Amino acid sequence: MTRVAAIDCGTNSIRLLIAEPDGAGGLKDLDRRLEVVRLGQGVDATGEFHPDALQRTFAAIDEYAELIKKAEVPVENVHFVATSATRDVKNRQALFAGVKERLGVRPDVISGETEARLSFNGALSRVIPEGEPVLVMDIGGGSTELITGSMAGDMHSAISLDIGSVRVTERFLKQNPVADVDLARAAAYVDDLLAGSGVDFGLIGTWIGVAGTVTTLAGVYLGLEQYDREQVHGAVIPLPAVEELLHRLAPLTVDEIRALPSMHPGRADVITGGALVEARIAARLNVEDLIVSESDILDGIALQLIDR
């Protein structure tokens, strides 16, 4: 039985999935972990990884390396994928050296298009669309991927936009509660990029959201007392509720957001920025709901490893 380890190193979080084939073309999860390390701290302004961000990231990788090493059945392949923050920095070699030292592999800095394709494949591996074309939305810390395709999994288009939760927050939403003028400036920026994305939002038949911003907002919408992956996966959020989530979060301080029962403390200061991106996309769609998927790029990486 092939056993693989996929690591997704994004702008805000680093995640691990150890998995094996489930015998039906999908995955059987053996271990799934997430650490919010904010690798993209200040990258939008400085173009470099901050030393503290690298230290936090390396501490998480040390833990993941130990989990991979101690797996009862040996892990055959490890794939470390780095996305938006690493694409943008001048000192990426510092990350490369640290990963190589700890895991024995070199990070694969993937393009936005590759990131989109992996997210699309991961999302459709455990969600059945209701109509087509399908739009998969992956709101990360540094970028947002928008992927369209068929219900059968054929990808039609993919674009990566620089409107992630961390980037929008650092650029526009520098105080909490968020000032109305700052929210309007951020919305105008997001709208401008969406208008030039080439995506025909009005024709979309199914809207699927993946990754930490979407799943965290789903936990808030569901009113969970603590985050529950099983309840979040497959959750359906009506379009008006997507806008309501933004207006619920914007007037709150970071401490008030952090106090929400299902909120990951490491996302509290940037979740409003992510909610803004989600709401501006919702405003362009004619579908009734957002379908939330816990399967995303991490699953796509693992499936690709198994296929190889």
N, C-alpha and C positions, 0 to 999 in steps of 0.2 A: 504494500500500500504506500503510495507516494504521500509524503508529508512535507508541507512547505510552510515558510514563514514570509509574510508580506508586511512591510513597514512603509507607512505613508507619513512622510515628514512635511507638514504644511507650514503655513505662516503662523498659525496659532497653536496647533496641537501636533503631537506625534502619536501614531497608533500602530498597534501590532495585531496581526491575525495569524495564528497557527492553525492550519486546517488540512483536511485530507478530502479526497473525493467521497461523495455520498452514495455513489453507485448509480445515480440517475442524472448525471451531467451537472450536478451542483456541488455544493460544498458542505462538509460537516465541520462546524466550528469546534476547535479543541481548546483554544484560549484566545480571548479578545481583550485588549487593554487600550487605554487612552490616558495620555498625560498632556495637560495644557502647559506648554513650555514657552510660548510666545517667541518663537525663533525670529519672527519678523519684527521684533521690537525696534522701532525707529528706522527700519530699512527704507521706508518711503521717503524719509527726509535725508538720510545719510548715505544710502547706497551700500551700506556695510552691515554685517552681523555685529551686534553688540556683544562684548565679551561675556556679560552676564547671561545673555540669551544662549550663547554657545554652551556655557557651563550647565545651564538648566537642561538643555537638549542632551548633552553627553551623559548627565546623570540618569536621564530616562533610558538612553540607549544601553547604559550599563545594566539596568534592570532587565531590559528586553534580552540582552545577550545571555544573561544568566538563565532566563526562562527557556530560551532556545537550547542552551547547553544541557539543561536538566530534563528536557522532554523525555518521557519514557521510551518512545520510539524516536530514533534519530530523525532530525529534520534534514531533508535531502537538499533543498534549495532555499536560499534567502535572497529576497529582492528588496532593496532599500530604494524607494522612490522619493525624490525631492521635487517640490512643485514651486509655486509662485515666488516665495521669498528667495529661494536659492537661484532662480532664474535671474533675479534682479541685482544680485550683489557682486561686489568686486573681490571680496575676500572669501569666496566659496571654498578655496583650497583648505582653509582651516577646518571647515566642516568635513570635507573629504577625508582629511588625515585622521580626524577623530573617529569617524565611522569605520574606516579601514582598520584602525588599531583595535577597535572594540568588537567588530563583527566579522572582519576579514573580507569584507566586500566593499566595492566602491559605489557610492550613491549614483543612481541613474536620474539625472536631471532631465525630466521629461518636458516636452513642449506642451503648450496649452491644448493643442489638438489631441495629443496622446492622452493627456489627463482627461479630456472630455470623453474619448472613446472608452477608456477604462471605467469611468463613472457610469456611462450609459450601459455597458455590459453588466456591471455590478448591480445597478438598479433593477434591470429587467430580469436578473437571475432569480429574484424572489418576489416580484410584483407583476401582476397580470394587468396590462393596460385596458381601459374601458373603450378607447377609440383612438383613431390616429389622424394626423401624425401625433407622435408622442414627443413631449418636451421634458427632458430631464434637466433639472436645475441643481447645480452644486455650488452653494455659496461658501467659499473658503474664507481664510483670513485676508489674503492678498488679492484674490481674484474670484470671479464667478464664471463658471462654465455653463453654457447653454447648448444643449445637444438635442437635435431633432432626429427622429427616425421612425421606423415602422413598428407595429406591434410584434412582428417576428424578430426584431432585434437588428434590423439593417439600419445603419446610421446614415442619415442624409446630409447633415451639416453639423458643424461644431465650431464654436467660437469661445474664446477666453477674454473676458473683460476685466479691467483693473478696478473692480468695485467690490472687493472683499470687505468683511466686517471690520478688520483691523485697519485697513487702508482708509476706508470711509471715516472711521472714528478719528484716526490720527489727523486726517486732513480737514475734517469739517466739524465733528462733534466733540469738541475739546472740553466741554463742561457738562455736568449733570446736575440737575435736570437739563435736558437739551433745550436750548433757546429756539424759539420758533423760526427766527431768521437763519440760524445754522441748519435747521432741519430743511428749510426751503432751499438753501444753497446746495445741500447734499442731494436733495431730490432732483434739482435741476441738472446737476452733474450726472447722476445715475440715468435720468431720462435721456440726456443727450447721447450717452453711450448706447443705451438700449435702442434708441431710434436709428443709430447707425450700424446696428448689429447684423442686419440682414435677415433676422428672424421674423417670419410673418406670424406674429402672436395671435392674430384674430382667427387663424385657421386651426390652431392647436386643438386636438381632441382629448388628450390626456396630459395632465400636468403632474409630474412626479418630482418631489424634492428630496435631496439626499444631503448627508454630512451634518456636522455639528450644529451649525446655525439653525437649520431646518428642524432637526430632531429636538434641539433644546426648546425652540419656540413651540413645538408640538406638545412637549411636556407641560409648558406653561398653559397652553390652550386647554389641555385635558385636566388641568388642576391636580396633577399627581402630587402625592405627599412626598414621594421620592422618585428619582428617575427610574423608569422601568422600560428597558429595551423592548420587551415583549408587547407592552401596551402601546408604545410609540410606533412600532413597525406596523404599517398598514393603516395608521390613523388617517382620517379624512377631515380636512379643515375647510369649511365653506369659505368662498372667496371674501365675503364681507368680514369674516373673522380674522383674516390675514391683516387687513387694514386696521382692525380694532386692536390687534396685538401691538402694532407700532404705537398707537395712541395711548395704549395702556402703559407701555414702558417709557416713552419719552419724558413724561413728567416726574419720573422717579430718580432718586439718587442712586449711585452705584451700590451703596449699602442696602438700600431698599430692594433693588433688583437681586442682589446676592442673597437676600433673606427669603426670596421666593422658594418654596419647598423643593422643587425639582431642579433648580438652577445650579449648574456647575459653577463654583466660585471663580474659576479662571476665565469664564465667558461673560461675567456680569458687566464688565466695563466696555465690552464691544458688541453686546447682543442687540442693542438698539440700532447700531449701524447695520447689522445683518437684517434686522426686521425691516429697516427702510428699503434695502435692496429687494427683499421678498415682496414688500407691499407695492413697489413701483412696477415689478414684473406682473403682479396680480392685476394691476390697473389696466394692463394691455390685453388681458385674456378674456375669452368668452366662455370658458369652462365653468362648471359649478363649484369644483373643489380642487384642493391641493391634496394629493396622496403622498404620505410620508413614508420613506423607505430607509430602513437601517442598513440596507445593503448598498454599497457605493463603490468608490474607487478601490478601497481595500479588498473587497471581494473580487473586483475586476483584476487586480494584480495577482491574487492567489489563483484565480481560474486560469489566467494566462500562464502562470508557472506550471500548473498541472498539465495544461495542454502541451507544453514543451516537453 
